[in-house]
């Protein structure tokens, strides 16, 4: 059973601070990793994808991947109240010809003004 | 460009009835996925279509669920007969590339259909 784990939160940070979201996965063969943001009652929205070890930056967001530790994280710099949402970590558990996302339970982030 | 759309947004039915959910993927996307989130649980994969073919249906919970994608465009997910434990939010997603690049494909999600079985 392939699993993805996240702290459910809520994680509360003050406006302007760095929010750090963490995710671990069980399948050592996983090759692609995604962070989605979901506002209440809305669809998951892609924030970042990462496939190689190291950091990947996009604006205020940085994804970090460490395959040896089976760990992926998302840093949000200069957090804004509009970043308050549930952040879902998704790991592609599919084979070479398919995709099968395994999702974590999500971390609820609250950015306090 | 229109995103993934799903219909209906909400459905309330009684146990034993039939419900059909529809998903229209982003135009040109060959890959279509169904997921489900039941109350308090994480989003779970149901199945994956490549065009009109079922690539992976390992997540389908039982034979009360039937997914189709005739013509490789929109997809339907039928639950017959519905049970109480089928309540949840059903998401559809689509992605473009497939083939050897499929592992890095981004999946774009629809708004979901909230199903309540009474």
HADDOCK unambig.tbl for C-alpha pairs under 7 A between the chains (distance, minus, plus):
assign (segid A and resid 32 and name CA) (segid B and resid 103 and name CA) 6.42 0.50 0.50
assign (segid A and resid 32 and name CA) (segid B and resid 104 and name CA) 5.98 0.50 0.50
assign (segid A and resid 42 and name CA) (segid B and resid 111 and name CA) 5.61 0.50 0.50
assign (segid A and resid 43 and name CA) (segid B and resid 109 and name CA) 5.97 0.50 0.50
assign (segid A and resid 43 and name CA) (segid B and resid 110 and name CA) 5.70 0.50 0.50
assign (segid A and resid 43 and name CA) (segid B and resid 111 and name CA) 4.32 0.50 0.50
assign (segid A and resid 43 and name CA) (segid B and resid 112 and name CA) 6.55 0.50 0.50
assign (segid A and resid 44 and name CA) (segid B and resid 109 and name CA) 6.02 0.50 0.50
assign (segid A and resid 92 and name CA) (segid B and resid 103 and name CA) 6.78 0.50 0.50
assign (segid A and resid 96 and name CA) (segid B and resid 100 and name CA) 6.53 0.50 0.50
assign (segid A and resid 96 and name CA) (segid B and resid 103 and name CA) 6.79 0.50 0.50
assign (segid A and resid 97 and name CA) (segid B and resid 99 and name CA) 6.08 0.50 0.50
assign (segid A and resid 97 and name CA) (segid B and resid 100 and name CA) 6.65 0.50 0.50
assign (segid A and resid 97 and name CA) (segid B and resid 102 and name CA) 6.49 0.50 0.50
assign (segid A and resid 98 and name CA) (segid B and resid 55 and name CA) 6.62 0.50 0.50
assign (segid A and resid 98 and name CA) (segid B and resid 102 and name CA) 6.28 0.50 0.50
assign (segid A and resid 99 and name CA) (segid B and resid 102 and name CA) 6.59 0.50 0.50
assign (segid A and resid 99 and name CA) (segid B and resid 103 and name CA) 6.20 0.50 0.50
assign (segid A and resid 100 and name CA) (segid B and resid 45 and name CA) 6.37 0.50 0.50
assign (segid A and resid 101 and name CA) (segid B and resid 45 and name CA) 6.43 0.50 0.50
assign (segid A and resid 102 and name CA) (segid B and resid 44 and name CA) 6.74 0.50 0.50
assign (segid A and resid 102 and name CA) (segid B and resid 45 and name CA) 6.91 0.50 0.50
assign (segid A and resid 103 and name CA) (segid B and resid 42 and name CA) 6.28 0.50 0.50
assign (segid A and resid 103 and name CA) (segid B and resid 43 and name CA) 5.81 0.50 0.50
assign (segid A and resid 103 and name CA) (segid B and resid 44 and name CA) 6.88 0.50 0.50
assign (segid A and resid 104 and name CA) (segid B and resid 42 and name CA) 6.03 0.50 0.50
assign (segid A and resid 105 and name CA) (segid B and resid 41 and name CA) 6.52 0.50 0.50
assign (segid A and resid 105 and name CA) (segid B and resid 42 and name CA) 4.47 0.50 0.50
